[in-house]
Amino acid sequence: MPLDQSFVGRSYPASEPYEVGREKIREFADAVGDPNPVFRDADAARAAGHPDVIAPPTFPIVITMRAQRAVVLDPELGLDYTRVVHGEQGFHHHRPIRAGDRLVATVHVDAIRVAAGNDMMTTRVEITTEDGEPVVTAMATLVARGTAEAGGTAESAESAGAAEGQATPEDTAKGA
């Protein structure tokens, strides 16, 4: 069963605020192997013109993965998460993410299409400060392999993923 096309144009409520911490930034920089001192040392960040340490350019994935749960776990969409692969990801930075930022994310479904029997859903996540200052726009394409013909639901994906020992969106957001 293909994904529900009526989701195109749908937006979800803003997420709870995510407070960006220096240690999270340092851990993320370590995980991606980036030794840049502006990700670790406040003095180095200030010398580079920032008020505090800044996050690596791909750090917004931490925030977007949490926010996208609203879409991928929406049972009305019909997404079988056990068949999902991440097709594409991009970030447009309006300004660097900084330690101390309190960020909220709003998810929008921009497109759903079928290609070669696969459902492809494009989402956009607008990350702003609590006050509404734009920080990052994240675009992602999720590919649900073979679901345009096979069918499935988000609810069955969650239980199937757990039963087979596969990571579900809930596991990913919890850092499992």
C-alpha positions in Angstrom: 0.0 0.0 0.0 1.5 3.3 -1.0 2.0 6.2 1.4 -1.0 8.4 1.9 -0.6 11.3 -0.6 -2.8 13.6 1.5 0.2 14.0 3.9 1.9 16.3 1.4 1.8 19.8 2.8 1.1 18.5 6.3 3.1 20.1 9.2 3.5 18.8 12.7 3.6 20.9 15.9 7.0 22.1 17.0 9.0 19.8 19.2 9.9 20.3 22.8 13.0 22.5 23.1 16.4 20.8 22.7 19.1 22.5 24.8 22.4 22.2 23.1 25.2 21.4 25.5 29.0 21.8 25.1 29.5 18.1 25.9 27.0 16.9 23.3 28.8 19.0 20.7 32.1 17.6 21.8 30.8 14.0 21.7 29.3 14.5 18.3 32.5 16.0 16.9 34.4 13.0 18.3 31.8 10.6 16.7 32.3 12.2 13.3 36.1 12.5 13.7 36.3 16.3 13.5 39.1 17.7 15.6 38.2 21.4 15.0 38.8 23.3 18.2 35.7 25.5 17.7 33.7 22.4 18.5 35.6 21.9 21.8 37.1 25.0 23.2 35.1 28.2 24.0 38.2 30.4 23.7 39.0 29.0 20.2 35.3 29.5 19.2 35.4 33.1 20.5 38.7 33.7 18.6 36.8 32.6 15.5 34.0 35.1 16.2 31.5 32.9 17.9 30.0 33.5 21.4 30.6 29.9 22.5 31.5 26.5 21.0 29.6 25.7 17.8 28.3 22.4 16.5 29.6 20.5 13.5 27.6 21.1 10.4 25.9 17.7 10.6 24.9 18.1 14.2 21.3 19.0 13.3 20.6 15.3 12.6 20.3 14.8 16.3 17.4 17.3 16.5 15.8 16.3 13.2 15.7 12.5 14.0 13.8 13.3 17.1 11.4 15.6 15.4 10.7 13.2 12.4 9.3 10.6 14.7 6.0 12.5 14.5 5.8 11.7 10.8 7.3 8.2 10.7 5.2 7.0 13.6 2.0 8.5 12.4 -0.2 5.4 11.8 -2.3 7.2 9.2 0.7 7.7 6.9 1.1 3.9 6.4 4.9 3.9 6.6 6.5 0.5 7.2 9.7 1.6 9.0 11.3 -1.8 8.7 11.7 -1.1 5.0 13.0 2.4 5.3 16.5 3.6 4.2 17.7 7.1 4.4 17.9 8.3 0.8 19.3 11.8 1.1 20.0 14.5 3.7 20.9 18.1 3.4 21.3 21.1 5.7 21.0 24.8 5.0 22.5 26.7 7.9 21.2 30.2 8.7 23.7 30.4 11.5 25.9 28.0 13.4 24.3 26.0 16.2 25.9 27.2 19.5 26.2 25.7 23.0 23.3 27.0 25.1 20.9 27.3 22.2 17.4 26.1 23.0 16.0 24.8 19.7 12.7 23.6 18.4 12.0 21.7 15.3 8.9 21.8 13.0 8.5 18.9 10.5 6.8 19.4 7.1 6.0 16.7 4.6 7.0 18.3 1.2 6.6 15.4 -1.2 5.6 11.8 -1.5 6.2 9.9 -4.7 6.6 6.4 -6.0 9.7 5.3 -8.0 10.4 1.8 -9.1 7.9 0.4 -6.5 9.4 2.4 -3.7 7.7 5.1 -1.7 9.9 8.2 -1.4 9.0 10.9 1.2 10.7 14.2 1.4 10.5 16.1 4.7 11.7 19.5 5.7 12.6 20.3 9.3 12.8 24.0 10.3 15.0 24.4 13.3 14.6 27.7 15.1 15.4 29.1 18.5 12.5 29.2 21.0 12.1 32.9 20.0 11.7 31.9 16.3 15.2 32.8 15.0 15.9 30.5 12.0 19.0 28.3 12.6 18.9 25.4 10.2 16.6 24.0 7.5 17.1 20.2 7.1 15.8 18.3 4.1 15.6 14.5 4.0 14.3 11.9 1.7 13.2 8.5 3.2 12.8 5.6 0.9 10.4 2.8 1.9 11.6 -0.1 -0.2 8.9 -2.0 -2.0 6.1 -0.6 0.0 4.3 0.9 -3.0 3.4 -2.7 -3.7 3.8 -4.5 -0.4 1.9 -2.4 2.1 2.5 -1.9 5.8 1.9 0.5 8.7 4.0 2.4 11.1 2.5 0.4 14.0 3.5 -2.9 12.4 6.9 -1.5 11.6 7.5 -0.6 15.3 6.5 -4.1 16.5 8.3 -5.9 13.6 11.5 -3.9 14.2 11.4 -4.7 17.9 10.6 -8.4 17.2 13.5 -8.8 14.7 16.0 -6.8 16.8 16.1 -4.0 14.3 16.3 -0.4 15.4 13.0 1.5 15.3 12.6 5.3 15.1 12.1 5.2 18.9 15.4 3.4 19.4 17.2 5.8 17.1 15.9 8.8 19.0 16.9 7.2 22.4 20.4 6.5 21.1 20.0 2.7 21.0 
